[in-house]
Amino acid sequence: MASDGSAPPAPALPVPGTPVRAVVTGEHPWGATVRVLGYEGVPASIDAAAMESPSGSRIALPEERLRVGEEVAAVVQQLRQWSGPGRVRLSTRAADLAGLRWRCDFCMADAVLSPGGDGVVMEVRAAGGPGAHSVVAHRDCLLGALHPESLERARVPEVGRGG
């Protein structure tokens, strides 16, 4: 509780494409649960299909999977925040670390969400209740969808670029 009696703000979630460090806290048949450094308290996981596989397997083989206590470089792949604090899904695949690609929800072509990429992530929320969802878009697709008189058109090219 905050000093004024209100609930403390929920921890900020990292957006897809954000590089992070994570420590493995649990091993599971489907992958691993992790603690994302700097985002403690936010549930996070890495599916076996999103783990680097030296053998080239589509899904990391059991002997290639992450072990409890291991610290890894990862990239935020997806956010799920339908209720509660939200969940973060990570990837440790080398290709994703180099430049996370995810389908644009406007044109369905791959957008690069990593820093310097052509993609942006929008959080969709409603005032009517909890929950949020992420929508991925190329900057150009978003600009094309916005009304020509929208003041937001000036911000889209600059967001995330320190401008």
Disulfide bonds with the S-S distance in Angstrom:
none
